Amino acid sequence: MTPPLYVARHAETVYNAGARMQGATAHTPLTRAGIAQAEAMGEALRRHFGERPDIDFWASPAGRTLQTAAIIAEHLGHPFFEVKTDPGLLEIGIGDWEGRYYADIVAEQGPIVDPERGLFTCRAPGGEWYPDIAARLRAWLDRLDPARTAVVITHGMTARVLRGMLVGGTPFEPGCVPLADGAPQGTVFRIENGTERALHVGTGADKMQKGF
């Protein structure tokens, strides 16, 4: 038996709303809808934990995850400056696609996303692939205190890889890592002993072309 891990996808950003590619290094602010989603995440976690829970709080160092984390931390009474960051939690690196409009990339080279699963069908030039995310997530998981409950704010694709590692999922291709199903922006999962449940379902987009 291990303490539960709460895995959350950050709230909607201006790039999400504008259908532009964000990836690992773009630091894009939340929209007003995204702020409302982060407030709802904080309210849900406050109802679940109560005030000032004794937890470890982690976030990707990207601006959008930190902004989401700041709002949630305020709801929980958790000092923002005690939120821990790790580059292993960053979104999939998309290389030359970062900052570009999704539609422009598709116009140049055809479809890049599986419409059924919402997954990239090819590696971006200079970008990462799913096993690359899993490798850095393993290093982060090794940093977790196995005796403490933790909340982590991360990204759409990274969360799918992390959840796949912890609860299982369907690989995109033979020999690839397991990938969990997608979830809307602002969703929080509770994972414990190899099973998960959605503690809170967000109202953001759940399709890759609307951001991730």
LOVEXBA-590183 format. One record per residue (C-alpha): residue in one letter; residue number from 0; x, y, z. Coordinates in steps of 0.1 Angstrom, whole numbers, plus 5000, padded with zeros to 4 digits. Each point is the difference from the previous one (the first is absolute). Example, Ala and Ser with C-alpha at 12.3 -4.5 7.8 and 13.67 -1.06 7.14 Angstrom:
2
<node rest="A" nr="0" c1="5123" c2="4955" c3="5078"/>
<node rest="S" nr="1" c1="5014" c2="5034" c3="4993"/>
END
This chain:
212
<node rest="M" nr="0" c1="5000" c2="5000" c3="5000"/>
<node rest="T" nr="1" c1="5013" c2="5034" c3="4990"/>
<node rest="P" nr="2" c1="4986" c2="5035" c3="5005"/>
<node rest="P" nr="3" c1="4979" c2="5013" c3="4971"/>
<node rest="L" nr="4" c1="5014" c2="5022" c3="4973"/>
<node rest="Y" nr="5" c1="4977" c2="5028" c3="4985"/>
<node rest="V" nr="6" c1="5008" c2="5007" c3="4964"/>
<node rest="A" nr="7" c1="4985" c2="5031" c3="4985"/>
<node rest="R" nr="8" c1="5001" c2="5015" c3="4965"/>
<node rest="H" nr="9" c1="5005" c2="5038" c3="4999"/>
<node rest="A" nr="10" c1="4972" c2="5024" c3="4991"/>
<node rest="E" nr="11" c1="4994" c2="5016" c3="4966"/>
<node rest="T" nr="12" c1="5026" c2="5024" c3="4986"/>
<node rest="V" nr="13" c1="5000" c2="5027" c3="4973"/>
<node rest="Y" nr="14" c1="5018" c2="4975" c3="4978"/>
<node rest="N" nr="15" c1="4974" c2="4974" c3="5006"/>
<node rest="A" nr="16" c1="4972" c2="5024" c3="4991"/>
<node rest="G" nr="17" c1="5019" c2="5011" c3="4969"/>
<node rest="A" nr="18" c1="5009" c2="4965" c3="4989"/>
<node rest="R" nr="19" c1="5037" c2="5006" c3="5001"/>
<node rest="M" nr="20" c1="5026" c2="4974" c3="5010"/>
<node rest="Q" nr="21" c1="5015" c2="5005" c3="5035"/>
<node rest="G" nr="22" c1="5023" c2="4971" c3="5007"/>
<node rest="A" nr="23" c1="5026" c2="4999" c3="5028"/>
<node rest="T" nr="24" c1="5015" c2="5035" c3="5001"/>
<node rest="A" nr="25" c1="4973" c2="5025" c3="4989"/>
<node rest="H" nr="26" c1="4987" c2="5019" c3="5031"/>
<node rest="T" nr="27" c1="4965" c2="5011" c3="4991"/>
<node rest="P" nr="28" c1="4975" c2="5015" c3="5025"/>
<node rest="L" nr="29" c1="4966" c2="4987" c3="5009"/>
<node rest="T" nr="30" c1="4968" c2="5014" c3="4984"/>
<node rest="R" nr="31" c1="4972" c2="5012" c3="5021"/>
<node rest="A" nr="32" c1="4983" c2="4966" c3="4994"/>
<node rest="G" nr="33" c1="5033" c2="4984" c3="5011"/>
<node rest="I" nr="34" c1="5000" c2="5020" c3="5032"/>
<node rest="A" nr="35" c1="4964" c2="4989" c3="5007"/>
<node rest="Q" nr="36" c1="5011" c2="4964" c3="4994"/>
<node rest="A" nr="37" c1="5029" c2="5004" c3="5024"/>
<node rest="E" nr="38" c1="4977" c2="5014" c3="5026"/>
<node rest="A" nr="39" c1="4977" c2="4970" c3="4996"/>
<node rest="M" nr="40" c1="5030" c2="4977" c3="5004"/>
<node rest="G" nr="41" c1="5009" c2="5017" c3="5032"/>
<node rest="E" nr="42" c1="4965" c2="4999" c3="5013"/>
<node rest="A" nr="43" c1="4998" c2="4963" c3="4993"/>
<node rest="L" nr="44" c1="5033" c2="4992" c3="5017"/>
<node rest="R" nr="45" c1="4991" c2="5022" c3="5030"/>
<node rest="R" nr="46" c1="4967" c2="4980" c3="5004"/>
<node rest="H" nr="47" c1="5020" c2="4968" c3="4997"/>
<node rest="F" nr="48" c1="5030" c2="5009" c3="5023"/>
<node rest="G" nr="49" c1="4987" c2="5028" c3="5022"/>
<node rest="E" nr="50" c1="5021" c2="5030" c3="5009"/>
<node rest="R" nr="51" c1="5038" c2="4998" c3="5001"/>
<node rest="P" nr="52" c1="5004" c2="4963" c3="4993"/>
<node rest="D" nr="53" c1="5033" c2="4983" c3="5008"/>
<node rest="I" nr="54" c1="5010" c2="4992" c3="4964"/>
<node rest="D" nr="55" c1="5029" c2="5004" c3="4976"/>
<node rest="F" nr="56" c1="4990" c2="5024" c3="4971"/>
<node rest="W" nr="57" c1="5018" c2="4997" c3="4967"/>
<node rest="A" nr="58" c1="4997" c2="5018" c3="4967"/>
<node rest="S" nr="59" c1="5017" c2="5001" c3="4966"/>
<node rest="P" nr="60" c1="5022" c2="5031" c3="4998"/>
<node rest="A" nr="61" c1="4980" c2="5013" c3="4970"/>
<node rest="G" nr="62" c1="4982" c2="5033" c3="5006"/>
<node rest="R" nr="63" c1="4965" c2="4986" c3="4994"/>
<node rest="T" nr="64" c1="5004" c2="4972" c3="5025"/>
<node rest="L" nr="65" c1="5014" c2="5024" c3="5026"/>
<node rest="Q" nr="66" c1="4971" c2="5024" c3="4995"/>
<node rest="T" nr="67" c1="4976" c2="4971" c3="5004"/>
<node rest="A" nr="68" c1="5019" c2="4988" c3="5031"/>
<node rest="A" nr="69" c1="5000" c2="5035" c3="5016"/>
<node rest="I" nr="70" c1="4962" c2="5002" c3="4998"/>
<node rest="I" nr="71" c1="4996" c2="4965" c3="5014"/>
<node rest="A" nr="72" c1="5025" c2="5006" c3="5028"/>
<node rest="E" nr="73" c1="4981" c2="5031" c3="5011"/>
<node rest="H" nr="74" c1="4968" c2="4979" c3="5003"/>
<node rest="L" nr="75" c1="5019" c2="4974" c3="5021"/>
<node rest="G" nr="76" c1="5019" c2="5025" c3="5022"/>
<node rest="H" nr="77" c1="5032" c2="4985" c3="4987"/>
<node rest="P" nr="78" c1="5029" c2="5025" c3="4996"/>
<node rest="F" nr="79" c1="5007" c2="5004" c3="4963"/>
<node rest="F" nr="80" c1="5037" c2="5003" c3="5007"/>
<node rest="E" nr="81" c1="4999" c2="4965" c3="5013"/>
<node rest="V" nr="82" c1="4988" c2="4986" c3="4967"/>
<node rest="K" nr="83" c1="5028" c2="4978" c3="4986"/>
<node rest="T" nr="84" c1="5009" c2="5000" c3="4963"/>
<node rest="D" nr="85" c1="5017" c2="4974" c3="4979"/>
<node rest="P" nr="86" c1="5008" c2="5002" c3="4962"/>
<node rest="G" nr="87" c1="4990" c2="4964" c3="4997"/>
<node rest="L" nr="88" c1="4964" c2="5012" c3="5003"/>
<node rest="L" nr="89" c1="5002" c2="5023" c3="4969"/>
<node rest="E" nr="90" c1="4978" c2="4994" c3="4970"/>
<node rest="I" nr="91" c1="5012" c2="4979" c3="4970"/>
<node rest="G" nr="92" c1="5027" c2="5019" c3="4981"/>
<node rest="I" nr="93" c1="4987" c2="5010" c3="4966"/>
<node rest="G" nr="94" c1="5032" c2="5015" c3="4985"/>
<node rest="D" nr="95" c1="4994" c2="5021" c3="4969"/>
<node rest="W" nr="96" c1="4962" c2="4999" c3="5005"/>
<node rest="E" nr="97" c1="5000" c2="5020" c3="5032"/>
<node rest="G" nr="98" c1="4981" c2="5033" c3="4998"/>
<node rest="R" nr="99" c1="4986" c2="4992" c3="4965"/>
<node rest="Y" nr="100" c1="4963" c2="4997" c3="4992"/>
<node rest="Y" nr="101" c1="4988" c2="4964" c3="4998"/>
<node rest="A" nr="102" c1="4982" c2="5007" c3="4967"/>
<node rest="D" nr="103" c1="5031" c2="5013" c3="4984"/>
<node rest="I" nr="104" c1="5020" c2="4969" c3="5008"/>
<node rest="V" nr="105" c1="4972" c2="4978" c3="4987"/>
<node rest="A" nr="106" c1="4998" c2="5020" c3="4968"/>
<node rest="E" nr="107" c1="5037" c2="4994" c3="4994"/>
<node rest="Q" nr="108" c1="5003" c2="4963" c3="5008"/>
<node rest="G" nr="109" c1="4965" c2="4985" c3="5004"/>
<node rest="P" nr="110" c1="4984" c2="4986" c3="5032"/>
<node rest="I" nr="111" c1="5023" c2="4997" c3="5030"/>
<node rest="V" nr="112" c1="4974" c2="4988" c3="5026"/>
<node rest="D" nr="113" c1="4980" c2="4968" c3="5002"/>
<node rest="P" nr="114" c1="4964" c2="5013" c3="5002"/>
<node rest="E" nr="115" c1="4988" c2="4971" c3="5021"/>
<node rest="R" nr="116" c1="5026" c2="5001" c3="5027"/>
<node rest="G" nr="117" c1="5012" c2="5036" c3="4998"/>
<node rest="L" nr="118" c1="5037" c2="4989" c3="4998"/>
<node rest="F" nr="119" c1="5028" c2="5011" c3="4977"/>
<node rest="T" nr="120" c1="5005" c2="4976" c3="4971"/>
<node rest="C" nr="121" c1="5036" c2="5012" c3="4994"/>
<node rest="R" nr="122" c1="5028" c2="5016" c3="5019"/>
<node rest="A" nr="123" c1="5004" c2="5037" c3="4995"/>
<node rest="P" nr="124" c1="5033" c2="5011" c3="4984"/>
<node rest="G" nr="125" c1="5024" c2="5004" c3="5029"/>
<node rest="G" nr="126" c1="4973" c2="4988" c3="5024"/>
<node rest="E" nr="127" c1="4994" c2="4971" c3="5024"/>
<node rest="W" nr="128" c1="4981" c2="4967" c3="4998"/>
<node rest="Y" nr="129" c1="4980" c2="4983" c3="5027"/>
<node rest="P" nr="130" c1="5028" c2="4978" c3="5014"/>
<node rest="D" nr="131" c1="5020" c2="5032" c3="5005"/>
<node rest="I" nr="132" c1="4973" c2="5014" c3="5023"/>
<node rest="A" nr="133" c1="4998" c2="4967" c3="5019"/>
<node rest="A" nr="134" c1="5038" c2="5000" c3="5006"/>
<node rest="R" nr="135" c1="5000" c2="5035" c3="5016"/>
<node rest="L" nr="136" c1="4968" c2="4991" c3="5020"/>
<node rest="R" nr="137" c1="5017" c2="4970" c3="5015"/>
<node rest="A" nr="138" c1="5028" c2="5022" c3="5013"/>
<node rest="W" nr="139" c1="4974" c2="5023" c3="5015"/>
<node rest="L" nr="140" c1="4981" c2="4971" c3="5016"/>
<node rest="D" nr="141" c1="5032" c2="4989" c3="5016"/>
<node rest="R" nr="142" c1="5001" c2="5034" c3="5018"/>
<node rest="L" nr="143" c1="4966" c2="4996" c3="5016"/>
<node rest="D" nr="144" c1="4998" c2="4992" c3="5037"/>
<node rest="P" nr="145" c1="4982" c2="4966" c3="5000"/>
<node rest="A" nr="146" c1="4985" c2="5008" c3="5034"/>
<node rest="R" nr="147" c1="4982" c2="5032" c3="4990"/>
<node rest="T" nr="148" c1="4969" c2="5010" c3="4980"/>
<node rest="A" nr="149" c1="5009" c2="5022" c3="4970"/>
<node rest="V" nr="150" c1="4982" c2="5023" c3="4976"/>
<node rest="V" nr="151" c1="5016" c2="5007" c3="4966"/>
<node rest="I" nr="152" c1="4989" c2="5025" c3="4974"/>
<node rest="T" nr="153" c1="5013" c2="4990" c3="4966"/>
<node rest="H" nr="154" c1="4990" c2="4999" c3="4963"/>
<node rest="G" nr="155" c1="4976" c2="4981" c3="4978"/>
<node rest="M" nr="156" c1="5024" c2="4977" c3="4983"/>
<node rest="T" nr="157" c1="5023" c2="4997" c3="5029"/>
<node rest="A" nr="158" c1="4971" c2="4991" c3="5023"/>
<node rest="R" nr="159" c1="4989" c2="4973" c3="4975"/>
<node rest="V" nr="160" c1="5035" c2="4984" c3="5001"/>
<node rest="L" nr="161" c1="5002" c2="5003" c3="5038"/>
<node rest="R" nr="162" c1="4965" c2="4985" c3="5005"/>
<node rest="G" nr="163" c1="5009" c2="4972" c3="4975"/>
<node rest="M" nr="164" c1="5031" c2="4992" c3="5020"/>
<node rest="L" nr="165" c1="4980" c2="4998" c3="5033"/>
<node rest="V" nr="166" c1="4967" c2="4985" c3="4989"/>
<node rest="G" nr="167" c1="5006" c2="4986" c3="4966"/>
<node rest="G" nr="168" c1="4989" c2="5010" c3="4965"/>
<node rest="T" nr="169" c1="5002" c2="4992" c3="4963"/>
<node rest="P" nr="170" c1="5033" c2="5007" c3="4982"/>
<node rest="F" nr="171" c1="4998" c2="5022" c3="4970"/>
<node rest="E" nr="172" c1="5020" c2="4974" c3="4980"/>
<node rest="P" nr="173" c1="5017" c2="4966" c3="5007"/>
<node rest="G" nr="174" c1="5028" c2="5004" c3="5025"/>
<node rest="C" nr="175" c1="4989" c2="5034" c3="5011"/>
<node rest="V" nr="176" c1="4992" c2="5010" c3="5036"/>
<node rest="P" nr="177" c1="4964" c2="4996" c3="5013"/>
<node rest="L" nr="178" c1="4979" c2="5031" c3="4996"/>
<node rest="A" nr="179" c1="4968" c2="5009" c3="5020"/>
<node rest="D" nr="180" c1="4970" c2="5015" c3="4984"/>
<node rest="G" nr="181" c1="4998" c2="5038" c3="4996"/>
<node rest="A" nr="182" c1="4982" c2="5023" c3="5024"/>
<node rest="P" nr="183" c1="4988" c2="5036" c3="4998"/>
<node rest="Q" nr="184" c1="5021" c2="5029" c3="5012"/>
<node rest="G" nr="185" c1="4995" c2="5005" c3="5037"/>
<node rest="T" nr="186" c1="4994" c2="4963" c3="5008"/>
<node rest="V" nr="187" c1="5014" c2="4985" c3="5032"/>
<node rest="F" nr="188" c1="5005" c2="4962" c3="5005"/>
<node rest="R" nr="189" c1="5006" c2="4982" c3="5032"/>
<node rest="I" nr="190" c1="5023" c2="4970" c3="4995"/>
<node rest="E" nr="191" c1="5006" c2="4974" c3="5027"/>
<node rest="N" nr="192" c1="5013" c2="4964" c3="4998"/>
<node rest="G" nr="193" c1="4998" c2="4998" c3="4962"/>
<node rest="T" nr="194" c1="4965" c2="5014" c3="4996"/>
<node rest="E" nr="195" c1="4987" c2="5034" c3="4992"/>
<node rest="R" nr="196" c1="4968" c2="5020" c3="5003"/>
<node rest="A" nr="197" c1="4992" c2="5035" c3="4988"/>
<node rest="L" nr="198" c1="4997" c2="5022" c3="5031"/>
<node rest="H" nr="199" c1="4990" c2="5030" c3="4979"/>
<node rest="V" nr="200" c1="4993" c2="5002" c3="4963"/>
<node rest="G" nr="201" c1="5010" c2="5033" c3="4984"/>
<node rest="T" nr="202" c1="4981" c2="5020" c3="4974"/>
<node rest="G" nr="203" c1="5029" c2="5006" c3="4977"/>
<node rest="A" nr="204" c1="5007" c2="4985" c3="4966"/>
<node rest="D" nr="205" c1="5010" c2="4963" c3="4998"/>
<node rest="K" nr="206" c1="5012" c2="5001" c3="4964"/>
<node rest="M" nr="207" c1="5037" c2="5004" c3="4990"/>
<node rest="Q" nr="208" c1="4993" c2="5026" c3="4974"/>
<node rest="K" nr="209" c1="4986" c2="5023" c3="5027"/>
<node rest="G" nr="210" c1="5033" c2="4998" c3="5019"/>
<node rest="F" nr="211" c1="5016" c2="4976" c3="5025"/>
END
